[in-house]
Amino acid sequence: MKLVLNIWRQRSADQPGGFVRYEVPDVSEHMSFLEMLDVLNESLIERGEEPVAFDHDCREGICGMCGFMIEGVAHGPMKGTTVCQLHMRHFHDGDELTLEPWRSKAFPVVRDLIVDRSAFDRVIQAGGFVSVNTGSAPDGNTSPISKQDADVAMDAAQCIGCGACVAQCPNGAAQLFMSAKISHLALLPQGQPERWRRVERMVAQLEQEGFGSCTLFGECEAVCPKAISIDFIGMMNRDWLKATCRADWKSRAAGDAG
């Protein structure tokens, strides 16, 4: 089949960009979307033109590297999938598609369809880890965890940090990403010693990075390739409220003692 692609081209963050129209003939329905872009880039290189820059790595929906808007939808029209898992059999001969990068103040464009998502890294560095010394690996049965808690923790831990939630959110919020990273630790005994400090630090870092505020539109959940629920946002908000109340209580107690 033949496709027409309107692709956002931008040489760098400090240069203006715009859409460029490309025709891609002989597209096989068995190709993935990224393989189709590989074919386009091969033809551009053969003509002496600059190939389209886009992020990718594992191409198995695991790493979270790939991702851009296809017809205004993060990762494209298929639910629960990344761009690298999206196949051309879901499109039709003659389709005209618009491809553009994630649009967010916190995700500046690097080149074409590539954005800088290092803001996510800094949010994780603020507290999305377990730093206490737990010694050598204990036997798996020494810390009993209920089946329900283990299942919910694994649901949250599926987040691959692709940024689709931010790109699709009308506010450019990243609460789905952050709540998944906070909740999967908050549900397990290993995450308890730093639970309150973790949520306070990560929320503070999120606000510094320039992400928008969450108003629970639900767009993030709709495009998440791992189908992570916005219920985790509620769980994170409860933890943050408890953490701030605890901090306020400790501050008052210290003042009274003084």
N, C-alpha and C positions, 0 to 999 in steps of 0.2 A: 504494500500500500504506500501511498504518498502522503506526507504530512507537511504542513506549513508551520514553522515555529517563529514566534516573535520573542526574541531573547534579549534580556537586559544586558547591555555591554557597557562596562565602565573600567577604565584602565587602572584606576586607583581611587582611594577614598577622597582625595583632594581634587579630583577631576570630575567634570560633569559626565553623566551617562545618558543612555537612551536605548530604545528598542531597535533591534536590527532584524529584518525579515529573512528567513532562510527556508528553502524548499529541500525536503529530504525524501528522495524517491527510494523505491525498493526497500521499504522497511518491512522486516519479517515480524509476524505476530508472535514469534517465539523469543524475540529480543526482549531484554529488560529495557527500561527507560534509559538507563545510563549507557547500555550498549548501543542504543540508538544514537545517543549523543557522541559516543566514540566514533561511530560511522560518520557523523557530521564533521567531527574534528579532523578525521583523516582526509576528508574531501577538502576542508579548508586549508590544511597544511599542504596538500598537493597543489592548491592554487596559490600558495604563498601568502595566505592570510593567517591572522592570529586565531588559534583555536579558542573555543569557549572554555573558560576556567570554571570548574565546579569541584566541590569537595567529594571525596570518596575514599574508601579503604577496603573494608572486608567484603562489601557487596553482598552481605548475607543478613542485613537487618540487625546487626549486633553492635557495631561500634558507635553508631550515632553520628558519623561524619557527614554522610550525604544529607541533602535536604534543601529544597527551594520550593517556591510557589508554582503550582501548575494550575492555570485558570483560576487564580485567586484562592486556591486551597493548598495548605501545607502538605507536602508529599503526594498531592494528587487526589483523584476521585475515589480511590479504594480505601475503605476503612481498615485500620489495624495493620498498615503496611508502610514501609519506607519507600523512597524513590527507587532505591536499588532493587527492591522486590516487586515493583510495579512493572507489569509486562504490557507489551504493545497490543496484545489481543483485547485489551479493554478499550482500545480506541478504534476509530473507523477511517477508512480511506477518505482522504480529503479534509480531515479534521485540521483546524487551525488553532494552535495552542499558544498561550502566553506564558513565558517562564521568567520569573523574577526572583531576586534573593529575599531572604527573611527581611522584613521591614521593622526595625526597632532601633530606638536611640541607643540602646545598650549593645546592639550588634552592628557596628559600623561595617559598611561594605569594604572588602579588601580588593576584590577584582571580580567583575562579572557577577556570577552567582555565588561567590564565596563571601562569607561574612566572618568577622572576628567574634568568636563566642568565648573568649577568655574570661568574660564576666562570670560565666558559670564556674570556671575554675576557681576564681577568687571567692565565690560564695561557698564552695566546698572547702576551700582552705580555711575559711573562717570557723568551721566547726563540724563539717560533715564527715567525721571519722571517729575512731575510738583510739585515744592516746594513752590510756592507763596501761600500766604494765600488768599483763595477765599471766605472765610466765609461759611455760611450755603448753602446747595444745592439750587441753583436758579430754578425758573420755567423753564421748558424745552424750552419754546418759547421766552425767553428773549435774547438768543444769537442765532440768525438765522444762520444756516449753509446750504449751498447749497446741494442739493441732490447729485450732482457729487462729491463734496469734502467729504461728509459723507460716500459715498460708497467706495471711494478710501482709506480713512482713515481706514475703516473697513477691507478692503483687506489687508492693511499693518499690522493691529492689530492682524491678524490671526496667525502670527508667534508664534510657541510654543517653540522656542529655543532648538530644538532637536540636532542641530549640523550637520545634514545631508549635508547642503550646504558646510560646512568646509571639511567634510570627502570626498566629491566627487570632490571638486575643485582641479585641478592639482597643484595649488599654496598654498592650505591650507588657502584660504582667507575666511574672515567672513563678507564681505561687504553686502551680502544679508540679513543676520541676523541684522546687525547694521542699515542698511538703512531702514528696516521695522520698527525697534524700534524708529528711528529718525523721519521718515516720518509720522507715524500715529499721532504724536504730532504736527509736523510742519503744518499739514493740518487743525488743529482745533484751534479756538481762545484761548483755555486754554493753548496751548503750545507756544504762541507767545512771552510772556515776557522773556523766557529763550531760545528762538530758536537758537540764534547764539552762545551763550555760550555752549549750549548743544552739538551741532555738533562739536565744537572745542575740548571739553573735551573728548567726546566719541571716536573721531578719534585718539586723543593722547593716550588714554588708550588702544585702539585696537593695536596700533603700539608697545606699551610696552609689550603686552601679547605674541608677537611672531607669530601672524598670518601672512600669506603671503599677497602679493599685488594682487589686483583684475585686471585681464586683460580681463574680460568679455568673458570668455569661454562659459558661459551659462550652465555649468554642474550643478551649484547650483539650478537654476530654474527648471531644468529637474527632479531633485530628491526631491525637496521640497514637503513635504506631504500636504502642504496647497497651493501649486501652486502659490507662491508669485513671482511676476514679477521682472525681473532685471531692469525694468524702475525705481524702487525705488532707485537703486544705482545711476542712473543719477540724480535723485532728490536730493539725499544726497550730491553728488559731487558739485552740483550747490550751495547748502546751505553752504557747507564748503568753497567754493571759495568766496562767498559773505561775510562769517564771517571773513575770513582772510583779505579780502580787507577792511572791516570795521575797523578791529583792526589796520591795517596799517595806515588807514586814521586818526584814533583817535590818534595814536602815533605821526604822523607827525603834527597834529594840536596842540597837547600838546607841542611838540618841538618848534613850531613856536611861541606859546604863551609865552614860557619861554624865 
